[in-house]
């Protein structure tokens, strides 16, 4: 029997475990409602270790929000450069990784906190720019895409039953925003 205790994880693996635990906690409880002790318990580390690694709950929250936006952007980058295809990629991401939409919604909900608002605003605008760059869509079409995405995010978060009218409505709207032959 060894007195060495459990094997130490490399820093990158430990950090990834904390981010994963924080993703679940922040998705469920938001910035204000999440306790670092809950994240620490889920990650199997001490609360002071999280503070040592991330500095504050807000900084950890922002890392989780940035990671959610990164996953959305990666889904868009891997899709055909048409609004409808980006919409399908987004819905698939929401279905396969439910915390993505919840974390983004929690980021918007925490916008009363100035540093959070600034960070989320930057990511939101950057995502809009990315959509325009990928698809060639103008500002109105990008805003329409975001409006339908918000409907999909809320519908997925609420686990509305299928078949859903919002899915058909979103497809109808996106078809009008991105007509065939228009890129």
Number of C-alpha atoms within 10 A of each C-alpha: 4 5 5 7 7 7 6 9 10 8 10 9 11 17 16 12 19 24 20 15 20 26 24 20 22 25 24 15 14 22 22 12 10 18 16 19 14 14 25 20 13 16 20 13 15 14 16 13 12 22 15 10 13 16 12 13 18 15 14 22 26 19 16 25 28 18 17 21 21 15 16 20 18 14 18 25 15 11 17 14 18 22 28 23 16 25 22 18 20 24 19 13 19 19 16 10 13 17 20 27 27 26 28 24 18 20 27 16 15 18 15 10 12 10 14 21 16 12 15 21 15 12 16 16 11 14 19 19 17 16 25 18 12 18 22 18 22 15 13 10 20 23 14 19 23 17 14 20 19 15 15 21 22 14 15 17 17 10 11 12 9 8 8 10 10 15 17 11 13 21 17 13 18 22 14 13 20 20 13 9 5 10 13
